[in-house]
Amino acid sequence: MSHMGHADAELLARARELLTAHPVVDGHNDLPWRLREQVRYDLDRRDIAADQSAHLHTDIPRLRAGRVGAQFWSVYVRSSLTGGDAVAAVLEQVDCVRRLIERHPGDLRAAFTADDMESARAEGRIASLMGAEGGHSIANSLGVLRTLYALGVRYMTLTHNDTIDWADSATDEPRHGGLTRFGEEVVREMNRLGMLVDLSHVSPGTMRAALRVSEAPVLFSHSSARAVCDHVRNIPDDVLERLPVNGGVAMATFVPQFILPAAAEWIVGVNAEMRAHGLHPLDQTPEALAVQRAYEDAHPRPVATIGTVADHLDHMREVAGVDHIGLGGDYDGVSFLPEGLGDVSGYPRLAAELLHRGWSDEDLAKLAWRNAVRVLRDAESVAADLRGKRGPSSALIDELDGAPAAG
């Protein structure tokens, strides 16, 4: 859809109209961490009420242009941070989101429930929810988990890139065969709270274990289809097939190395170059970006397109069903994005491509808004039932699993 013929313009206009009525719930945006990295949370230096396209994928004008009606802001912390350092960092991330909401009350509204999401939509504000990325953030404490829920966190990704004491990551060596006994208890406590169990980043063994244990629908906040691009961060078909029974939602991501095989190969080279310069592959400092650009000059980057993302959504709809898919761009969490989806304003272009492929208005309403609202509502309903049956868990990891392994 790089050319804009008459038919394309009509589809884009229809897509914008549709997403105005049924705005996008985006499952994952890393703006808070980017603000930490770039300006140490000095929100005056990155005022998102103004155009920040020189620095960020995200600002309020582009969220509005993208028809984003609800955003799960990731309160991510690096998995190199552990224990109290991880807890402190995640609380700083939560504080950043709360400050953003307070600073922009005409555009952002704190949302803790599905009803809050609907109220924000009715008011024309962007429902702002939080998702913790990486179970290391709770420092093996169910009390910290409950505190994050009390502060408004409504999903937790069980791992980030590293295997933790109680759950295996997709991008690290598995140590537990999925979840340990304590890991299963974390899932049960999340169910009791009404916090969605997010299975992006976890190993297939962890996905299957969580689906076995969870009494509530699960979420994949930013993962695409492994059958379309065989990357460990994507979802195998047997797991997608289980979502209708579980009631969960898989939110397709736009990260090129997860959706385009050639991009997956290319990023391995970039990461090696970053490490050779003593940099972390996820660094977004000016020095890191310079290394990435130099590598790209020498090795042209394979470019994903809107069609690449649509291919994943077509497959995920076919395998999981249209009631179990959503969108999780991972904006401000990656350096590169597909052509046409370079920032949060791009969602109508994706919707236009899906309309071109024959998706109905009803399909798109579910993909964009209804499925994500429904999965949170269902988790709330399960939690209300479970809280009538059991109180807060006092389980300790040492009691259930023995002393945590080193490393």
DRENDO-1510 file (C-alpha; in Angstrom, 1 decimal, always signed):
<recs>
REC; n; res; u; v; w
REC; 1; MET; +0.0; +0.0; +0.0 .
REC; 2; SER; +2.9; +2.3; -0.6 .
REC; 3; HIS; +1.1; +3.7; -3.7 .
REC; 4; MET; -2.1; +5.6; -2.8 .
REC; 5; GLY; -4.6; +5.0; -5.6 .
REC; 6; HIS; -8.3; +6.0; -5.5 .
REC; 7; ALA; -9.3; +2.6; -4.0 .
REC; 8; ASP; -6.5; +2.9; -1.3 .
REC; 9; ALA; -7.7; +6.4; -0.3 .
REC; 10; GLU; -11.2; +5.1; +0.0 .
REC; 11; LEU; -10.1; +2.2; +2.2 .
REC; 12; LEU; -8.0; +4.4; +4.4 .
REC; 13; ALA; -10.9; +6.8; +4.9 .
REC; 14; ARG; -13.1; +3.8; +5.8 .
REC; 15; ALA; -10.4; +2.5; +8.2 .
REC; 16; ARG; -10.2; +5.8; +10.0 .
REC; 17; GLU; -13.9; +6.0; +10.4 .
REC; 18; LEU; -14.1; +2.5; +11.7 .
REC; 19; LEU; -11.2; +3.1; +14.2 .
REC; 20; THR; -12.9; +6.3; +15.4 .
REC; 21; ALA; -15.9; +4.2; +16.4 .
REC; 22; HIS; -13.8; +1.2; +17.6 .
REC; 23; PRO; -10.3; +2.6; +18.5 .
REC; 24; VAL; -7.2; +0.6; +18.9 .
REC; 25; VAL; -6.3; -1.0; +22.2 .
REC; 26; ASP; -2.5; -1.3; +21.9 .
REC; 27; GLY; -1.1; -4.0; +24.1 .
REC; 28; HIS; +2.4; -2.8; +24.6 .
REC; 29; ASN; +4.2; +0.6; +24.4 .
REC; 30; ASP; +7.7; +1.2; +26.0 .
REC; 31; LEU; +7.5; +5.0; +26.2 .
REC; 32; PRO; +8.1; +5.0; +30.0 .
REC; 33; TRP; +11.5; +3.2; +29.6 .
REC; 34; ARG; +12.4; +5.4; +26.7 .
REC; 35; LEU; +11.7; +8.5; +28.8 .
REC; 36; ARG; +13.9; +7.0; +31.5 .
REC; 37; GLU; +16.8; +6.4; +29.0 .
REC; 38; GLN; +16.5; +9.7; +27.2 .
REC; 39; VAL; +15.7; +12.3; +29.8 .
REC; 40; ARG; +15.6; +10.5; +33.2 .
REC; 41; TYR; +11.8; +11.1; +33.4 .
REC; 42; ASP; +12.2; +14.9; +32.8 .
REC; 43; LEU; +8.8; +15.2; +31.1 .
REC; 44; ASP; +9.4; +18.9; +30.3 .
REC; 45; ARG; +12.2; +17.7; +27.9 .
REC; 46; ARG; +9.9; +15.3; +26.1 .
REC; 47; ASP; +6.5; +16.9; +26.3 .
REC; 48; ILE; +4.3; +14.3; +24.5 .
REC; 49; ALA; +1.6; +17.0; +23.9 .
REC; 50; ALA; +3.9; +18.2; +21.2 .
REC; 51; ASP; +5.4; +16.4; +18.2 .
REC; 52; GLN; +8.3; +14.2; +19.4 .
REC; 53; SER; +8.9; +12.4; +16.2 .
REC; 54; ALA; +12.6; +13.4; +16.3 .
REC; 55; HIS; +13.0; +11.3; +19.5 .
REC; 56; LEU; +10.1; +9.0; +20.0 .
REC; 57; HIS; +7.5; +6.8; +18.2 .
REC; 58; THR; +4.8; +8.1; +20.5 .
REC; 59; ASP; +3.2; +11.4; +21.3 .
REC; 60; ILE; -0.4; +12.5; +21.9 .
REC; 61; PRO; -1.0; +14.0; +18.4 .
REC; 62; ARG; +0.2; +10.8; +16.7 .
REC; 63; LEU; -1.8; +8.6; +19.1 .
REC; 64; ARG; -4.8; +10.6; +18.1 .
REC; 65; ALA; -3.9; +10.2; +14.4 .
REC; 66; GLY; -3.5; +6.5; +14.9 .
REC; 67; ARG; -6.9; +6.2; +16.5 .
REC; 68; VAL; -5.4; +4.7; +19.7 .
REC; 69; GLY; -8.2; +4.6; +22.3 .
REC; 70; ALA; -6.5; +2.6; +25.0 .
REC; 71; GLN; -2.8; +2.0; +25.7 .
REC; 72; PHE; -1.2; -0.5; +27.9 .
REC; 73; TRP; +1.9; +1.4; +28.9 .
REC; 74; SER; +4.7; -1.1; +29.7 .
REC; 75; VAL; +6.3; -0.5; +33.1 .
REC; 76; TYR; +9.3; -2.6; +31.9 .
REC; 77; VAL; +12.6; -3.0; +33.7 .
REC; 78; ARG; +15.7; -4.7; +32.3 .
REC; 79; SER; +16.2; -8.2; +33.6 .
REC; 80; SER; +19.7; -7.3; +34.5 .
REC; 81; LEU; +18.1; -5.5; +37.4 .
REC; 82; THR; +17.1; -7.9; +40.2 .
REC; 83; GLY; +15.8; -7.9; +43.7 .
REC; 84; GLY; +15.2; -4.5; +45.3 .
REC; 85; ASP; +16.8; -2.7; +42.3 .
REC; 86; ALA; +14.1; -4.2; +40.0 .
REC; 87; VAL; +11.3; -3.3; +42.4 .
REC; 88; ALA; +12.6; +0.3; +42.7 .
REC; 89; ALA; +12.8; +0.6; +38.9 .
REC; 90; VAL; +9.3; -0.8; +38.3 .
REC; 91; LEU; +7.9; +1.7; +40.8 .
REC; 92; GLU; +9.7; +4.5; +39.0 .
REC; 93; GLN; +8.1; +3.3; +35.8 .
REC; 94; VAL; +4.7; +3.3; +37.4 .
REC; 95; ASP; +5.3; +6.8; +38.7 .
REC; 96; CYS; +6.2; +7.9; +35.2 .
REC; 97; VAL; +2.9; +6.7; +33.8 .
REC; 98; ARG; +1.0; +8.3; +36.6 .
REC; 99; ARG; +2.8; +11.6; +36.0 .
REC; 100; LEU; +2.0; +11.4; +32.3 .
REC; 101; ILE; -1.7; +10.9; +33.0 .
REC; 102; GLU; -1.8; +13.8; +35.5 .
REC; 103; ARG; +0.1; +16.0; +33.1 .
REC; 104; HIS; -2.3; +15.4; +30.2 .
REC; 105; PRO; -5.8; +15.0; +31.7 .
REC; 106; GLY; -7.6; +16.2; +28.6 .
REC; 107; ASP; -6.1; +13.3; +26.6 .
REC; 108; LEU; -5.2; +10.5; +29.0 .
REC; 109; ARG; -7.3; +8.9; +31.6 .
REC; 110; ALA; -6.2; +6.3; +34.1 .
REC; 111; ALA; -8.0; +3.0; +33.5 .
REC; 112; PHE; -8.1; +0.0; +35.9 .
REC; 113; THR; -11.1; -1.9; +34.6 .
REC; 114; ALA; -12.9; -2.7; +31.4 .
REC; 115; ASP; -15.6; -0.2; +32.4 .
REC; 116; ASP; -12.9; +2.5; +32.7 .
REC; 117; MET; -11.8; +1.7; +29.2 .
REC; 118; GLU; -15.3; +2.2; +27.9 .
REC; 119; SER; -15.8; +5.4; +29.9 .
REC; 120; ALA; -12.5; +6.8; +28.5 .
REC; 121; ARG; -13.7; +6.0; +25.0 .
REC; 122; ALA; -17.0; +7.8; +25.6 .
REC; 123; GLU; -15.2; +10.8; +26.9 .
REC; 124; GLY; -12.8; +10.9; +23.9 .
REC; 125; ARG; -9.8; +10.2; +26.1 .
REC; 126; ILE; -7.1; +7.6; +25.8 .
REC; 127; ALA; -7.5; +4.9; +28.4 .
REC; 128; SER; -4.1; +4.4; +30.1 .
REC; 129; LEU; -3.4; +1.1; +31.6 .
REC; 130; MET; -0.1; -0.5; +32.8 .
REC; 131; GLY; +1.6; -3.8; +32.1 .
REC; 132; ALA; +4.7; -5.0; +34.0 .
REC; 133; GLU; +7.2; -6.6; +31.6 .
REC; 134; GLY; +9.1; -9.3; +33.3 .
REC; 135; GLY; +8.4; -11.3; +36.5 .
REC; 136; HIS; +11.8; -10.4; +37.9 .
REC; 137; SER; +10.1; -7.1; +38.8 .
REC; 138; ILE; +8.3; -8.7; +41.8 .
REC; 139; ALA; +11.6; -10.1; +43.3 .
REC; 140; ASN; +10.0; -13.5; +44.0 .
REC; 141; SER; +7.4; -11.8; +46.2 .
REC; 142; LEU; +3.6; -12.2; +46.0 .
REC; 143; GLY; +3.3; -9.1; +48.2 .
REC; 144; VAL; +5.1; -7.0; +45.6 .
REC; 145; LEU; +2.8; -8.5; +42.9 .
REC; 146; ARG; -0.2; -7.5; +44.9 .
REC; 147; THR; +1.2; -4.0; +45.4 .
REC; 148; LEU; +1.7; -3.6; +41.7 .
REC; 149; TYR; -1.9; -4.5; +41.2 .
REC; 150; ALA; -3.0; -2.0; +43.8 .
REC; 151; LEU; -1.0; +0.7; +41.9 .
REC; 152; GLY; -2.9; -0.1; +38.7 .
REC; 153; VAL; -0.8; -2.7; +36.9 .
REC; 154; ARG; -3.2; -5.0; +35.0 .
REC; 155; TYR; -0.9; -7.5; +33.3 .
REC; 156; MET; +2.5; -9.0; +34.0 .
REC; 157; THR; +4.7; -10.6; +31.4 .
REC; 158; LEU; +6.0; -13.6; +33.2 .
REC; 159; THR; +9.5; -13.2; +31.9 .
REC; 160; HIS; +11.5; -10.8; +29.7 .
REC; 161; ASN; +14.5; -11.9; +27.8 .
REC; 162; ASP; +16.1; -14.0; +30.6 .
REC; 163; THR; +14.8; -17.1; +32.4 .
REC; 164; ILE; +14.0; -16.2; +36.0 .
REC; 165; ASP; +13.8; -18.2; +39.2 .
REC; 166; TRP; +10.3; -19.5; +38.5 .
REC; 167; ALA; +9.7; -19.2; +34.7 .
REC; 168; ASP; +11.5; -20.0; +31.5 .
REC; 169; SER; +12.0; -17.3; +28.8 .
REC; 170; ALA; +11.8; -17.8; +25.1 .
REC; 171; THR; +15.2; -16.2; +24.5 .
REC; 172; ASP; +17.2; -18.0; +27.3 .
REC; 173; GLU; +18.1; -21.5; +28.3 .
REC; 174; PRO; +15.0; -23.2; +29.9 .
REC; 175; ARG; +15.7; -24.3; +33.5 .
REC; 176; HIS; +12.3; -25.3; +34.8 .
REC; 177; GLY; +10.4; -27.0; +32.0 .
REC; 178; GLY; +8.0; -24.0; +32.0 .
REC; 179; LEU; +6.9; -22.9; +35.4 .
REC; 180; THR; +8.1; -24.0; +38.8 .
REC; 181; ARG; +5.6; -24.6; +41.7 .
REC; 182; PHE; +6.1; -21.0; +42.7 .
REC; 183; GLY; +5.5; -19.9; +39.1 .
REC; 184; GLU; +2.2; -21.7; +39.1 .
REC; 185; GLU; +1.3; -19.9; +42.4 .
REC; 186; VAL; +2.2; -16.6; +40.8 .
REC; 187; VAL; -0.3; -17.4; +38.0 .
REC; 188; ARG; -3.0; -18.4; +40.5 .
REC; 189; GLU; -2.5; -15.2; +42.5 .
REC; 190; MET; -2.7; -13.1; +39.3 .
REC; 191; ASN; -6.0; -14.8; +38.5 .
REC; 192; ARG; -7.3; -14.0; +42.0 .
REC; 193; LEU; -6.3; -10.4; +41.6 .
REC; 194; GLY; -7.6; -9.9; +38.1 .
REC; 195; MET; -4.1; -9.2; +36.6 .
REC; 196; LEU; -3.8; -10.7; +33.1 .
REC; 197; VAL; -1.1; -13.4; +32.7 .
REC; 198; ASP; +1.0; -12.1; +29.7 .
REC; 199; LEU; +2.8; -14.8; +27.8 .
REC; 200; SER; +4.8; -12.7; +25.4 .
REC; 201; HIS; +8.6; -13.4; +25.9 .
REC; 202; VAL; +8.0; -16.8; +27.6 .
REC; 203; SER; +9.1; -20.2; +26.3 .
REC; 204; PRO; +6.5; -22.5; +24.7 .
REC; 205; GLY; +6.8; -24.7; +27.8 .
REC; 206; THR; +5.9; -21.7; +30.0 .
REC; 207; MET; +3.0; -20.8; +27.6 .
REC; 208; ARG; +1.6; -24.4; +27.9 .
REC; 209; ALA; +2.1; -24.5; +31.7 .
REC; 210; ALA; +0.4; -21.2; +32.2 .
REC; 211; LEU; -2.5; -22.2; +30.0 .
REC; 212; ARG; -2.8; -25.4; +32.1 .
REC; 213; VAL; -2.8; -23.6; +35.4 .
REC; 214; SER; -4.6; -20.3; +34.6 .
REC; 215; GLU; -8.3; -20.1; +35.6 .
REC; 216; ALA; -8.6; -16.8; +33.6 .
REC; 217; PRO; -8.0; -15.8; +30.0 .
REC; 218; VAL; -4.4; -15.1; +29.2 .
REC; 219; LEU; -2.8; -12.4; +27.1 .
REC; 220; PHE; +0.1; -12.2; +24.6 .
REC; 221; SER; +0.7; -8.4; +24.7 .
REC; 222; HIS; +3.1; -8.3; +21.8 .
REC; 223; SER; +3.8; -11.6; +19.9 .
REC; 224; SER; +3.1; -12.8; +16.4 .
REC; 225; ALA; +2.7; -16.2; +14.7 .
REC; 226; ARG; +5.6; -18.7; +14.7 .
REC; 227; ALA; +4.2; -20.5; +11.7 .
REC; 228; VAL; +4.7; -17.4; +9.6 .
REC; 229; CYS; +8.1; -16.4; +11.0 .
REC; 230; ASP; +9.9; -19.1; +13.0 .
REC; 231; HIS; +11.2; -16.9; +15.8 .
REC; 232; VAL; +11.3; -18.0; +19.4 .
REC; 233; ARG; +9.4; -14.8; +20.5 .
REC; 234; ASN; +6.3; -15.9; +18.5 .
REC; 235; ILE; +3.4; -18.2; +19.3 .
REC; 236; PRO; +3.3; -21.8; +18.1 .
REC; 237; ASP; +0.1; -22.9; +16.4 .
REC; 238; ASP; -0.8; -25.4; +19.1 .
REC; 239; VAL; -0.8; -22.6; +21.6 .
REC; 240; LEU; -2.9; -20.3; +19.3 .
REC; 241; GLU; -5.4; -23.2; +19.0 .
REC; 242; ARG; -5.9; -23.3; +22.7 .
REC; 243; LEU; -6.9; -19.6; +23.0 .
REC; 244; PRO; -10.6; -20.2; +22.2 .
REC; 245; VAL; -10.9; -22.6; +25.1 .
REC; 246; ASN; -9.0; -20.4; +27.4 .
REC; 247; GLY; -10.6; -17.2; +26.2 .
REC; 248; GLY; -7.3; -15.3; +25.8 .
REC; 249; VAL; -6.1; -12.8; +23.2 .
REC; 250; ALA; -2.9; -12.8; +21.2 .
REC; 251; MET; -1.8; -9.3; +20.2 .
REC; 252; ALA; +0.3; -9.2; +17.0 .
REC; 253; THR; +3.5; -7.2; +17.2 .
REC; 254; PHE; +5.3; -5.2; +14.6 .
REC; 255; VAL; +8.9; -5.9; +15.5 .
REC; 256; PRO; +10.6; -6.7; +12.2 .
REC; 257; GLN; +12.9; -9.4; +13.5 .
REC; 258; PHE; +9.9; -11.3; +14.9 .
REC; 259; ILE; +7.7; -11.0; +11.8 .
REC; 260; LEU; +10.2; -11.2; +8.8 .
REC; 261; PRO; +12.7; -14.0; +8.7 .
REC; 262; ALA; +15.3; -12.0; +6.8 .
REC; 263; ALA; +15.1; -9.3; +9.5 .
REC; 264; ALA; +15.6; -11.9; +12.2 .
REC; 265; GLU; +18.9; -12.9; +10.6 .
REC; 266; TRP; +19.9; -9.3; +10.1 .
REC; 267; ILE; +19.4; -8.4; +13.8 .
REC; 268; VAL; +21.7; -11.1; +14.9 .
REC; 269; GLY; +24.5; -9.2; +13.1 .
REC; 270; VAL; +23.5; -5.9; +14.6 .
REC; 271; ASN; +23.4; -7.3; +18.1 .
REC; 272; ALA; +26.9; -8.8; +17.7 .
REC; 273; GLU; +28.2; -5.5; +16.5 .
REC; 274; MET; +26.6; -3.8; +19.5 .
REC; 275; ARG; +28.2; -6.2; +21.9 .
REC; 276; ALA; +31.6; -5.7; +20.1 .
REC; 277; HIS; +31.3; -2.0; +21.1 .
REC; 278; GLY; +30.5; -2.9; +24.7 .
REC; 279; LEU; +26.8; -2.0; +24.2 .
REC; 280; HIS; +23.6; -3.8; +25.2 .
REC; 281; PRO; +21.6; -4.8; +22.1 .
REC; 282; LEU; +18.6; -2.9; +23.6 .
REC; 283; ASP; +20.5; +0.3; +24.1 .
REC; 284; GLN; +19.0; +3.4; +22.5 .
REC; 285; THR; +21.7; +5.9; +23.5 .
REC; 286; PRO; +23.1; +8.2; +20.7 .
REC; 287; GLU; +26.3; +6.0; +20.7 .
REC; 288; ALA; +24.2; +2.8; +20.3 .
REC; 289; LEU; +22.1; +4.4; +17.5 .
REC; 290; ALA; +25.3; +5.4; +15.7 .
REC; 291; VAL; +26.6; +1.9; +15.8 .
REC; 292; GLN; +23.3; +0.6; +14.5 .
REC; 293; ARG; +23.2; +3.1; +11.6 .
REC; 294; ALA; +26.8; +2.3; +10.6 .
REC; 295; TYR; +26.0; -1.4; +10.5 .
REC; 296; GLU; +22.9; -0.6; +8.4 .
REC; 297; ASP; +25.0; +1.4; +6.0 .
REC; 298; ALA; +27.3; -1.6; +5.4 .
REC; 299; HIS; +24.5; -4.2; +5.5 .
REC; 300; PRO; +21.2; -2.9; +4.1 .
REC; 301; ARG; +18.3; -3.8; +6.4 .
REC; 302; PRO; +15.5; -6.1; +5.2 .
REC; 303; VAL; +12.3; -4.0; +5.5 .
REC; 304; ALA; +9.1; -5.5; +6.8 .
REC; 305; THR; +5.9; -3.9; +5.5 .
REC; 306; ILE; +2.2; -3.5; +6.5 .
REC; 307; GLY; +1.6; -6.6; +4.5 .
REC; 308; THR; +4.1; -8.6; +6.6 .
REC; 309; VAL; +2.0; -7.7; +9.7 .
REC; 310; ALA; -1.2; -8.5; +7.9 .
REC; 311; ASP; +0.1; -11.9; +7.0 .
REC; 312; HIS; +0.5; -12.7; +10.7 .
REC; 313; LEU; -2.9; -11.4; +11.5 .
REC; 314; ASP; -4.5; -13.5; +8.7 .
REC; 315; HIS; -2.8; -16.6; +10.1 .
REC; 316; MET; -3.6; -15.8; +13.8 .
REC; 317; ARG; -7.3; -15.2; +12.8 .
REC; 318; GLU; -7.4; -18.5; +11.0 .
REC; 319; VAL; -5.9; -20.5; +13.8 .
REC; 320; ALA; -7.1; -18.8; +17.0 .
REC; 321; GLY; -10.3; -17.2; +15.6 .
REC; 322; VAL; -11.2; -13.5; +15.2 .
REC; 323; ASP; -12.3; -13.3; +18.9 .
REC; 324; HIS; -8.8; -14.0; +20.1 .
REC; 325; ILE; -6.5; -11.5; +18.4 .
REC; 326; GLY; -5.4; -8.0; +19.0 .
REC; 327; LEU; -2.6; -5.5; +18.4 .
REC; 328; GLY; +0.6; -4.8; +20.4 .
REC; 329; GLY; +3.0; -2.7; +18.4 .
REC; 330; ASP; +5.9; -2.5; +20.8 .
REC; 331; TYR; +6.4; +1.2; +19.9 .
REC; 332; ASP; +9.4; +2.9; +21.6 .
REC; 333; GLY; +10.7; -0.6; +22.5 .
REC; 334; VAL; +12.5; -1.2; +19.2 .
REC; 335; SER; +14.8; +0.7; +16.8 .
REC; 336; PHE; +13.2; -0.4; +13.5 .
REC; 337; LEU; +9.6; -0.8; +12.4 .
REC; 338; PRO; +7.8; -1.9; +9.3 .
REC; 339; GLU; +7.4; +0.5; +6.4 .
REC; 340; GLY; +4.1; +2.4; +6.9 .
REC; 341; LEU; +4.0; +1.6; +10.6 .
REC; 342; GLY; +6.9; +3.7; +11.8 .
REC; 343; ASP; +5.1; +5.3; +14.7 .
REC; 344; VAL; +1.8; +5.1; +16.6 .
REC; 345; SER; -0.1; +7.0; +13.8 .
REC; 346; GLY; +0.1; +4.0; +11.5 .
REC; 347; TYR; -2.8; +1.9; +12.7 .
REC; 348; PRO; -5.4; +3.1; +10.1 .
REC; 349; ARG; -3.0; +2.0; +7.3 .
REC; 350; LEU; -2.9; -1.5; +8.7 .
REC; 351; ALA; -6.7; -1.5; +9.1 .
REC; 352; ALA; -7.0; -0.4; +5.4 .
REC; 353; GLU; -4.8; -3.3; +4.4 .
REC; 354; LEU; -7.0; -5.7; +6.3 .
REC; 355; LEU; -10.1; -4.2; +4.7 .
REC; 356; HIS; -8.4; -4.7; +1.3 .
REC; 357; ARG; -7.9; -8.4; +2.3 .
REC; 358; GLY; -11.6; -8.8; +3.0 .
REC; 359; TRP; -11.8; -8.4; +6.7 .
REC; 360; SER; -15.2; -7.2; +7.8 .
REC; 361; ASP; -16.0; -4.1; +9.9 .
REC; 362; GLU; -17.0; -6.5; +12.7 .
REC; 363; ASP; -13.6; -8.3; +12.4 .
REC; 364; LEU; -11.7; -5.1; +12.7 .
REC; 365; ALA; -13.9; -3.8; +15.6 .
REC; 366; LYS; -12.9; -7.0; +17.5 .
REC; 367; LEU; -9.3; -6.8; +16.6 .
REC; 368; ALA; -8.9; -3.2; +17.6 .
REC; 369; TRP; -11.1; -2.7; +20.6 .
REC; 370; ARG; -13.6; -5.4; +21.6 .
REC; 371; ASN; -11.3; -8.4; +22.2 .
REC; 372; ALA; -8.9; -6.5; +24.5 .
REC; 373; VAL; -11.8; -5.0; +26.6 .
REC; 374; ARG; -13.5; -8.4; +26.8 .
REC; 375; VAL; -10.4; -10.2; +28.0 .
REC; 376; LEU; -9.9; -7.7; +30.9 .
REC; 377; ARG; -13.5; -7.9; +31.8 .
REC; 378; ASP; -13.4; -11.7; +31.8 .
REC; 379; ALA; -10.3; -11.6; +34.1 .
REC; 380; GLU; -12.2; -9.3; +36.4 .
REC; 381; SER; -15.1; -11.7; +36.5 .
REC; 382; VAL; -12.9; -14.7; +37.3 .
REC; 383; ALA; -11.1; -12.7; +40.0 .
REC; 384; ALA; -14.4; -11.7; +41.7 .
REC; 385; ASP; -15.3; -15.4; +41.9 .
REC; 386; LEU; -11.9; -16.5; +43.1 .
REC; 387; ARG; -11.7; -13.9; +45.8 .
REC; 388; GLY; -14.9; -15.3; +47.2 .
REC; 389; LYS; -13.1; -18.7; +47.5 .
REC; 390; ARG; -9.6; -17.9; +48.6 .
REC; 391; GLY; -7.5; -15.2; +50.3 .
REC; 392; PRO; -4.1; -13.8; +49.3 .
REC; 393; SER; -1.4; -16.4; +48.9 .
REC; 394; SER; +1.4; -16.3; +51.5 .
REC; 395; ALA; +3.5; -18.8; +49.5 .
REC; 396; LEU; +7.3; -18.3; +49.5 .
REC; 397; ILE; +9.5; -19.4; +46.7 .
REC; 398; ASP; +11.9; -21.2; +49.1 .
REC; 399; GLU; +9.1; -23.2; +50.5 .
REC; 400; LEU; +7.7; -24.3; +47.1 .
REC; 401; ASP; +10.9; -24.6; +45.0 .
REC; 402; GLY; +13.8; -24.8; +47.5 .
REC; 403; ALA; +16.5; -22.1; +47.4 .
REC; 404; PRO; +16.6; -20.2; +44.0 .
REC; 405; ALA; +19.4; -21.4; +41.7 .
REC; 406; ALA; +22.3; -19.0; +41.1 .
REC; 407; GLY; +22.4; -17.1; +37.8 .
</recs>
